[in-house]
């Protein structure tokens, strides 16, 4: 019998794949063998984006199962992906495990499933395999999911998850206030998608009872009230490639690392880093206002512009913009974000506030400009702006557009008040203490490893 063989399965979205692959690389350092299961569609994207074979180590076996969608169908349609995939994928996962166990001396001994893939716990239980859950977002969001039945019982949402009225609530007095209109399932897609997502949350809550461990990418110091309310959630984060002196992997687009040389040419604490994750899409008007706001700032900027970041147009830049900012800014298709955020020239992070980006910014002591798009990003913005006080949000005009002057003004405010940077550096120290030897996240991770080995 060799080392424990762990099968890891993320929800098929980049914000889930990256932290679970990071967890896998941390586990490899402890001698575990990892089989990492993406959907076929995402497997191709991840492997195409890897620059060299050893990016994910010698002990991670990247494999795939079908997601049930046709090649041309939209994987950003979370309702369809969830509904179709969760019907097709359980059987495919079971077949994969049977195939591995039939051909490998090292049978799968543990399944670590993304909390959003609760059905994978059901498959593991059926096959007699030990089970753990990893949650890639804030612990507060998971605590909200755990509280869904109480929200229904208290009349805050109906049986479909629709808020009965728009109001601010707190799950406990020591936790952030939440706007019911911005509950994660209430700001994803249309009503039918929201219903699908809400039903999956209810199902996952039941599946979670099959898990022997629930771990998450956070720390006690970042969300203390939540861990008091839900002590069964154990933080092991922030999970960062820098903590293991490695390179981050799991991106869906090839990184343009030439931006690091560009950053080397910029003064310390001068550059605005602009990146909106893998889902955010702008219409042409908003995209142009953002571009013109960056230009108006008169500050150097590094802007990640995905090929699919704008809707319905390939050439969305304002006329003459690229020529005018050629000495001020750099636009790239994708960036090695953790390396960018740790670069001494970075002054602030204009972000969609996805949890991975939030953890990466916090762990590098970088203040934020917050531009949430959907899902849990509004809750994360609340942490950044109202609880930790390390960032500012933007106020849209009456037409819903965030105008160039608003963008420039908030940048001036953030740059003009040194307290933001001071608080960000203090928050960095708090967050990173947890993963140091003897810290709470480090202890939880060691206990988790001992459980797998037992």
Secondary structure, DSSP 8 states (H G I E B T S, - for coil): --S-EEEEE--SSHHHHHHHHHHHHHHHTTT-EEEEEEEHHHHHHHHHH-SSGGGG-TTEEEEEE--S--TTS-TT-HHHHHHHHHHHHHHHHHHHHHHHHHH-SS-EEEEEEEGGGHHHHHHHHHTT-EEEEEE-S-HHHHHHHHTHHHHHHTTSB-TTS-BSS--EE-SSTTS--EEGGG-GGGGSSSHHHHHHHHHHHHHHHHHGGG-SEEEES--TTTSHHHHHH-TTSEE-----GGGGT------SS---THHHHHHHTS-TT-EEEEE-TTT--B-HHHHHHHHHHHHHTTS-EEEE--TTSBSS-S--S-TTHHHHTTTTEEEES---HHHHHTSTTEEEEEE---HHHHHHHHTTT-EEEE---STTHHHHHHIIIIIS--EEE----TTS---HHHHHHHHHHHHH-HHHHHHHHHHHHHHHHTTSTTSHHHHHHHHHHHHHH-
